[in-house]
Amino acid sequence: MALRVSTSMTTTMTNMPLYVVVLIALGIAFFRVHLRVKTTLVGYEIGRLKATEGRLLAERSDLSVELARLTGRDALQARDLGPTDASALTSTPLEAQH
């Protein structure tokens, strides 16, 4: 008696590794697409953040200039003297004596 294997069972067993290879290939392909999309989105986010950084650095520079103007010697003396004595800052010492 010889052992017989049906042809449908043999065909299914030989095609099984092909299905596994196709599924693995599809999985790798989808993973690569996912990484490509994620990389692109991160690139856009970096660009947006760099634009925000530039805007904030410009604002910081403007605020530093404003701080220097407000804390300068002339501005502090004018503030200490008050609004009525501010004219004393613009007059020369000879004009103040007359």
TORTILUM-598165 format. One record per atom (N, C-alpha, C): y, x, z. Coordinates in steps of 0.001 Angstrom, whole numbers, padded with zeros to 6 digits, always signed. Example, Ala and Ser with C-alpha at 12.3 -4.5 7.8 and 13.67 -1.06 7.14 Angstrom:
<atoms>
-005690+013190+007800;-004500+012300+007800;-003300+013200+007800;-002250+012850+007080;-001060+013670+007140;+000030+012900+007870;
</atoms>
This chain:
<atoms>
-001161+000814+000000;+000000+000000+000000;+001251+000877+000000;+002060+000640-000896;+003314+001384-001008;+004436+000532-000438;+005350+001214+000207;+006490+000525+000813;+007545+000317-000261;+007916-000914-000420;+008915-001224-001436;+010238-001584-000770;+011307-001061-001347;+012655-001370-000869;+013321-002156-001967;+013929-003253-001578;+014572-004075-002590;+015775-003338-003181;+016059-003640-004431;+017159-002969-005112;+018520-003395-004557;+018649-004609-004064;+019934-005052-003504;+020253-004283-002227;+019241-003976-001442;+019454-003233-000211;+019832-001778-000539;+019241-001210-001528;+019547+000153-001932;+020965+000244-002478;+021369-000724-003259;+022705-000748-003830;+023761-000861-002725;+023528-001707-001740;+024473-001887-000641;+024589-000604+000165;+023523+000065+000413;+023548+001292+001206;+024250+002427+000451;+024078+002507-000837;+024746+003582-001579;+026224+003296-001774;+026634+002041-001812;+028051+001689-001968;+028808+001727-000644;+028107+001703+000456;+028745+001683+001777;+029661+002895+001978;+029278+004097+001697;+030199+005217+001882;+031428+005105+000971;+031293+004503-000188;+032429+004318-001074;+033467+003401-000427;+033044+002357+000226;+033958+001465+000924;+034670+002200+002065;+033916+002996+002752;+034506+003748+003862;+035558+004721+003327;+035255+005400+002246;+036205+006339+001644;+037454+005600+001161;+037288+004450+000554;+038428+003660+000077;+039283+003198+001257;+038647+002737+002314;+039407+002300+003494;+040158+003462+004125;+039540+004607+004217;+040207+005778+004785;+041389+006181+003896;+041178+006182+002586;+042249+006534+001660;+043413+005547+001767;+043112+004261+001872;+044176+003263+002039;+044918+003460+003360;+044168+003748+004405;+044792+003993+005707;+045741+005182+005661;+045314+006256+005013;+046162+007436+004882;+047395+007117+004030;+047191+006369+002967;+048320+006011+002094;+049348+005163+002851;+048886+004173+003602;+049819+003338+004368;+050524+004147+005447;+049809+005073+006050;+050425+005916+007075;+051516+006796+006470;+051272+007346+005292;+052282+008171+004625;+053510+007347+004246;+053300+006133+003771;+054424+005254+003435;+055220+004935+004695;+054518+004657+005784;+055181+004373+007060;+056034+005564+007484;+055499+006770+007394;+056254+007958+007775;+057472+008159+006875;+057326+007893+005591;+058442+008061+004651;+059563+007078+004982;+059212+005827+005259;+060216+004818+005602;+060890+005172+006929;+060095+005583+007901;+060636+005949+009213;+061590+007142+009092;+061221+008132+008286;+062070+009297+008074;+063391+008893+007432;+063349+008002+006470;+064562+007530+005811;+065457+006786+006794;+064873+005934+007610;+065661+005183+008593;+066294+006115+009620;+065561+007124+010060;+066108+008092+011008;+067247+008877+010354;+067109+009192+009080;+068182+009879+008356;+069446+009050+008304;+069316+007755+008044;+070484+006872+008041;+071124+006815+009427;+070304+006775+010459;+070811+006730+011833;+071567+008016+012164;+071039+009154+011726;+071721+010431+011956;+073072+010437+011252;+073124+009948+010039;+074389+009879+009310;+075405+009003+010012;+074952+007860+010510;+075850+006956+011232;+076367+007619+012506;+075478+008310+013226;+075883+008964+014466;+076830+010133+014206;+076638+010845+013105;+077553+011941+012758;+078948+011397+012435;+079014+010267+011771;+080314+009641+011488;+080991+009238+012795;+080230+008674+013717;+080768+008296+015023;+081240+009535+015776;+080453+010621+015693;+080836+011861+016360;+082172+012383+015809;+082336+012345+014499;+083586+012796+013895;+084774+011978+014356;+084576+010672+014407;+085651+009781+014874;+085991+010077+016332;+084976+010277+017173;+085210+010545+018590;+085858+011910+018810;+085486+012909+018011;+086114+014226+018133;+087588+014165+017745;+087908+013392+016713;+089310+013221+016323;+090087+012512+017423;+089485+011508+018015;+090139+010784+019107;+090340+011697+020313;+089347+012534+020594;+089459+013479+021701;+090606+014459+021451;+090719+014929+020224;+091806+015842+019874;+093165+015166+020068;+093277+013938+019606;+094527+013188+019771;+094862+013007+021252;+093842+012707+022046;+094068+012511+023478;+094435+013819+024171;+093882+014939+023711;+094260+016240+024285;+095714+016560+024000;+096162+016254+022796;+097571+016467+022450;+098458+015567+023307;+098052+014330+023473;+098826+013390+024299;+098873+013858+025750;+097755+014360+026271;+097721+014874+027642;+098643+016078+027787;+098602+016978+026811;+099475+018152+026860;+100940+017728+026819;+101251+016709+026034;+102631+016234+025953;+103069+015612+027277;+102189+014836+027881;+102539+014140+029127;+102574+015070+030332;+101793+016139+030298;+101749+017044+031451;+102554+018308+031205;+103313+018331+030119;+104187+019472+029846;+105313+019551+030854;+105936+020693+030929;+106989+020939+031915;+108134+019952+031768;+108593+019760+030552;+109729+018849+030333;+109390+017419+030747;+108210+016974+030402;+107819+015602+030734;+107684+015421+032238;+107129+016417+032917;+106984+016312+034377;+108333+016363+035074;+109240+017217+034592;+110579+017270+035203;+111319+015966+034972;+111219+015409+033785;+111885+014137+033496;+111337+013034+034383;+110045+013063+034627;+109442+012032+035483;+109860+012222+036935;+109966+013466+037400;+110367+013729+038786;+111828+013387+039024;+112682+013629+038026;+114103+013343+038179;+114411+011863+038072;+113582+011149+037383;+113807+009722+037231;+114640+009441+036000;+114775+008182+035613;+115487+007828+034386;+116981+008106+034450;+117604+008092+035638;+119051+008305+035708;+119411+009774+035574;+118563+010659+035992;+118851+012088+035937;+118262+012759+034700;+117698+012027+033782;+117090+012607+032586;+118132+013268+031709;+119391+012817+031788;+120440+013426+030967;+120735+014843+031428;+120410+015168+032662;+120638+016508+033183;+119747+017527+032475;+118630+017095+031957;+117729+018003+031255;+118314+018451+029927;+119090+017614+029297;+119612+017929+027965;+120933+018678+028028;+121612+018605+029154;+122904+019291+029237;+122690+020755+029611;+123612+021583+029182;+123549+023003+029523;+124168+023198+030906;+123887+024309+031566;+124440+024514+032909;+125964+024518+032944;+126606+024988+031877;+128083+024975+031858;+128625+023562+031765;+127947+022687+031015;+128383+021311+030881;+128186+020554+032187;+127173+020937+032938;+126900+020252+034188;+127961+020562+035227;+128611+021735+035164;+129623+022096+036131;+130941+021382+035863;+131238+021032+034649;+132519+020413+034293;+132522+018970+034507;
</atoms>
